[in-house]
């Protein structure tokens, strides 16, 4: 076992560089990389794979990243220091961050580690096929058709914009994870990603759970809780949908994981889970790589969110959601801007991608970071 050691090695004919930093077994990590390479291959555009066990080691890779992208990359990992796949121009990077107690299994469970690496690698492969752009374009199309319904709601448009910005962003991330995991399952990697998710969700059983609402909530807090609950459920769906798919094919372990998630994670948000069950069923039964599939997926999510929001408003006679939220709305969170409306058709310009998503008009960087069952705030 290497203590706080740094290893750098080439891992394929294209000279993809593997960098290992921290309290990690070099031979264990290399063995996982080799298994991934033999099963999936590693495209030549992947220049670096960084494996670390402490967020402070993100700095190692900064000098390797194109200069124009470094500021946004720094913001991304400081906000959410998790595993991610980064794209900038022709540059691709995978970072595997084993920095939480819940992810410690990745230091000893090779199958789970291969599963996580395969998941991040698939995001890069699909991004290079312009999936990110297509998903975003169809989210915009779906929302532009849905948005007129919001004008009938007696809630300030700023509050609604903030509310649906979060929902739209999470739905975007979830759909890309569904595409990622479904393709891995079809390519014979299902057991690998199941091993990763199984350990992650089992380890995270003590994560804090969101509540749908509380009768003690202020009007503002009520909206926050509704949004957090939907956001949390969408995050779960990225795991539930692929493993329901595997369970339908007779995989008992996948079935047990889906049941575990429902019992341990959806415990306080049953109303939300029930409403969004249609999303799970649709994502599996109607799965396709088409624009029509994606637009309907987003439409279902937006409609369910609006139903939950308005149903709670009707449930409480004294509820007043017509006030401005007591905080400044971040303009970057608006789901669809006027400029975006004019750019519905994918262009050659790179688009932003997941979890955290970097949005910038000047830096053409795309970050998709997986990862964990998020710990919603208790506020």
ZILINBEL-V694611 format. One record per residue. N is the residue number from 1. RES is the residue in one letter. OMEGA is omega in whole degrees, 0 to 359 (none if undefined). D_LAST is the distance of its C-alpha to the last C-alpha in whole Angstrom. Layout:
<<N/RES/OMEGA/D_LAST> <N/RES/OMEGA/D_LAST>>
//
This chain:
<<1/X/181/41> <2/X/181/41> <3/X/177/38> <4/X/181/37> <5/X/180/40> <6/X/178/40> <7/X/177/42> <8/X/182/43> <9/X/176/45> <10/X/188/46> <11/X/176/46> <12/X/183/48> <13/X/180/51> <14/X/175/49> <15/X/169/48> <16/X/186/44> <17/X/176/43> <18/X/178/41> <19/X/181/39> <20/X/181/37> <21/X/175/36> <22/X/180/34> <23/X/185/35> <24/X/178/36> <25/X/183/39> <26/X/184/41> <27/X/178/44> <28/X/181/41> <29/X/179/39> <30/X/179/42> <31/X/178/43> <32/X/179/40> <33/X/180/41> <34/X/180/44> <35/X/177/43> <36/X/182/41> <37/X/181/44> <38/X/183/47> <39/X/187/45> <40/X/188/43> <41/X/177/44> <42/X/184/43> <43/X/184/44> <44/X/180/45> <45/X/176/43> <46/X/185/40> <47/X/183/41> <48/X/167/39> <49/X/182/37> <50/X/178/35> <51/X/185/34> <52/X/177/31> <53/X/178/29> <54/X/182/28> <55/X/182/26> <56/X/181/28> <57/X/173/31> <58/X/183/30> <59/X/181/32> <60/X/187/35> <61/X/184/35> <62/X/181/34> <63/X/181/38> <64/X/184/39> <65/X/176/36> <66/X/188/38> <67/X/184/37> <68/X/185/36> <69/X/191/33> <70/X/182/32> <71/X/180/30> <72/X/177/28> <73/X/179/28> <74/X/178/27> <75/X/182/24> <76/X/185/23> <77/X/176/23> <78/X/178/21> <79/X/185/18> <80/X/185/19> <81/X/185/22> <82/X/177/23> <83/X/183/26> <84/X/172/27> <85/X/185/31> <86/X/178/31> <87/X/175/34> <88/X/184/36> <89/X/179/39> <90/X/184/41> <91/X/176/39> <92/X/182/37> <93/X/173/35> <94/X/176/33> <95/X/174/31> <96/X/183/30> <97/X/180/28> <98/X/193/27> <99/X/177/25> <100/X/180/23> <101/X/182/24> <102/X/182/23> <103/X/183/26> <104/X/180/28> <105/X/182/30> <106/X/178/31> <107/X/184/33> <108/X/183/36> <109/X/186/35> <110/X/182/38> <111/X/178/37> <112/X/180/33> <113/X/176/34> <114/X/179/36> <115/X/179/34> <116/X/179/31> <117/X/180/34> <118/X/179/35> <119/X/180/32> <120/X/179/32> <121/X/180/35> <122/X/177/35> <123/X/179/33> <124/X/179/35> <125/X/182/38> <126/X/177/37> <127/X/179/35> <128/X/174/39> <129/X/175/40> <130/X/179/38> <131/X/181/35> <132/X/180/32> <133/X/182/34> <134/X/179/35> <135/X/180/32> <136/X/179/30> <137/X/181/33> <138/X/173/33> <139/X/179/29> <140/X/178/30> <141/X/182/33> <142/X/183/31> <143/X/180/29> <144/X/177/32> <145/X/183/33> <146/X/190/30> <147/X/179/29> <148/X/179/31> <149/X/183/29> <150/X/181/26> <151/X/179/29> <152/X/185/29> <153/X/181/25> <154/X/177/25> <155/X/181/22> <156/X/183/22> <157/X/178/23> <158/X/179/21> <159/X/179/18> <160/X/179/19> <161/X/179/20> <162/X/181/17> <163/X/184/16> <164/X/174/19> <165/X/179/19> <166/X/181/17> <167/X/181/19> <168/X/179/22> <169/X/180/21> <170/X/179/20> <171/X/177/23> <172/X/180/25> <173/X/182/24> <174/X/181/24> <175/X/179/28> <176/X/175/29> <177/X/177/28> <178/X/177/30> <179/X/180/33> <180/X/186/33> <181/X/178/33> <182/X/180/35> <183/X/177/38> <184/X/177/37> <185/X/181/38> <186/X/180/41> <187/X/176/42> <188/X/181/42> <189/X/183/39> <190/X/181/37> <191/X/179/37> <192/X/179/36> <193/X/176/33> <194/X/179/32> <195/X/179/33> <196/X/182/30> <197/X/180/28> <198/X/182/29> <199/X/180/28> <200/X/183/25> <201/X/176/23> <202/X/179/25> <203/X/184/24> <204/X/182/20> <205/X/181/21> <206/X/176/18> <207/X/177/15> <208/X/181/12> <209/X/177/12> <210/X/172/10> <211/X/182/11> <212/X/174/13> <213/X/176/12> <214/X/178/12> <215/X/179/14> <216/X/181/12> <217/X/164/10> <218/X/180/11> <219/X/181/13> <220/X/182/11> <221/X/179/8> <222/X/178/10> <223/X/179/12> <224/X/181/9> <225/X/177/9> <226/X/181/12> <227/X/180/12> <228/X/182/10> <229/X/178/13> <230/X/179/16> <231/X/180/15> <232/X/180/15> <233/X/178/18> <234/X/177/20> <235/X/179/19> <236/X/183/21> <237/X/179/24> <238/X/174/25> <239/X/185/26> <240/X/186/27> <241/X/181/29> <242/X/183/32> <243/X/167/32> <244/X/176/32> <245/X/180/35> <246/X/180/36> <247/X/178/36> <248/X/179/38> <249/X/175/41> <250/X/179/41> <251/X/184/39> <252/X/181/38> <253/X/176/35> <254/X/178/33> <255/X/180/33> <256/X/179/32> <257/X/178/29> <258/X/179/28> <259/X/179/28> <260/X/180/26> <261/X/181/23> <262/X/183/24> <263/X/190/24> <264/X/184/21> <265/X/181/18> <266/X/189/19> <267/X/183/19> <268/X/185/16> <269/X/185/16> <270/X/179/20> <271/X/179/20> <272/X/181/19> <273/X/180/21> <274/X/180/24> <275/X/185/24> <276/X/174/24> <277/X/177/27> <278/X/180/29> <279/X/179/28> <280/X/182/29> <281/X/180/32> <282/X/183/33> <283/X/180/32> <284/X/187/34> <285/X/184/37> <286/X/187/37> <287/X/179/37> <288/X/178/39> <289/X/187/39> <290/X/176/39> <291/X/181/38> <292/X/178/38> <293/X/183/36> <294/X/181/33> <295/X/179/33> <296/X/176/33> <297/X/180/30> <298/X/180/28> <299/X/178/29> <300/X/182/28> <301/X/180/25> <302/X/182/24> <303/X/180/26> <304/X/179/24> <305/X/180/21> <306/X/178/22> <307/X/180/23> <308/X/181/20> <309/X/183/19> <310/X/180/22> <311/X/177/22> <312/X/178/19> <313/X/179/20> <314/X/186/23> <315/X/182/22> <316/X/183/21> <317/X/184/23> <318/X/185/21> <319/X/179/19> <320/X/180/19> <321/X/184/18> <322/X/180/21> <323/X/173/19> <324/X/176/18> <325/X/184/15> <326/X/178/14> <327/X/182/14> <328/X/178/17> <329/X/175/18> <330/X/185/19> <331/X/180/22> <332/X/184/23> <333/X/180/20> <334/X/189/22> <335/X/184/24> <336/X/177/27> <337/X/179/29> <338/X/179/33> <339/X/180/34> <340/X/181/32> <341/X/182/34> <342/X/184/37> <343/X/182/37> <344/X/180/36> <345/X/180/39> <346/X/177/38> <347/X/178/40> <348/X/180/41> <349/X/178/38> <350/X/179/36> <351/X/178/32> <352/X/178/29> <353/X/197/28> <354/X/281/24> <355/X/67/21> <356/X/177/21> <357/X/178/23> <358/X/177/25> <359/X/179/26> <360/X/181/29> <361/X/187/32> <362/X/183/34> <363/X/184/33> <364/X/183/34> <365/X/179/32> <366/X/180/30> <367/X/169/28> <368/X/176/27> <369/X/192/25> <370/X/298/24> <371/X/210/22> <372/X/168/20> <373/X/187/18> <374/X/179/15> <375/X/183/12> <376/X/179/9> <377/X/180/5> <378/X/180/4> <379/X/none/0>>
//
